Amino acid sequence: MNTSLRTVQGKTYFMAEWGTPGPKTILGIHGLTANCYHMAAVSEFLTAGGRHALAYDVRGRGDSSPAQAPSTMLRHAQDAVEIMDALPAEKVLILGYSMGAFIGSMAAGMSDKAAGLVLFDGGGILTGADAEKLLPALARLDKVFAGAEDYVEAAKPNYAFLGLPWNSFIEAAVRHEVGPCEDGRYKYKGQAERVKEDMLDIAGFKYEEVFARIKCPVFLVHAQGGLGQGPALYSESGYDITRKCLPELTFYQTKANHYTMMLEPQPEMNTHLEAFVSKCGF
């Protein structure tokens, strides 16, 4: 994996890259409080056979440019399309994880380059009770620590609670999200207010309108595993509207949870993912 800062339409994006650019590229879009390193495990798997993949920090996260206020799915989707247009690839397969699934769905309907769309546990309806399961992730955004290592150490029990033993994928993602404050202490370096605006914007997502624009094949992965001692983030019924609006989509359920599905290797899920990606001509 290589990383770089790239400027597209006057905006800077931190990007992770696997493989060599060619006529086809896989583009990863991460979740609400995450960053491009959350797409590393699946990107490594998909590029093991010679494919090319990119993942980027959504604006307002990591080392990409700040997001405009108010931050919305539409603005992020427009960013994604600009990135796709700037690629030499003729065809792009979009991987959208969690919030990235909403962004990716919009981008897929806005670009003729979109040749396939994978929704990793996103693009469905979250109830108020479901959304409360995200509160621990949001709670860390404003916490301040004496040093970067203190931030990393504080993250370890949180991931353990979610069923994730500490590994290299988690460590890379956590270390990328922490940065210095003006007073020399450390905190989450994304824009907390823009992140919260994005969460509110998802509540107004126009499912029928967005999904009607998608013309490429779609693969939806529902993570059934519970979060901590609780249930899964999305109930199966949360995807009723997605499956109704996209009747031709391929639907798969993994026993992994919303976090383990992306931050641990998932051989069974990857078998189904490989079949879909190949069907899309990648």
Secondary structure, DSSP 8 states (H G I E B T S, - for coil): -EEEEEEETTEEEEEEEES---SEEEEEE--TT--GGGGHHHHHHHHTTS--EEEE--TTSTTS----SS--HHHHHHHHHHHHHHSS-SEEEEEEETHHHHHHHHHHTT-TTEEEEEEES-SS---HHHHHTTHHHHHGGG-EESSHHHHHHHHHHHHHHTT----HHHHHHHHHHEEE-TTS-EEE-S-HHHHHHHHHHHTT--HHHHHHT--S-EEEEEE---STTS--SS-GGGGHHHHHH-TT-EEEEESS-TTHHHHS--HHHHHHHHHHHHHTT-
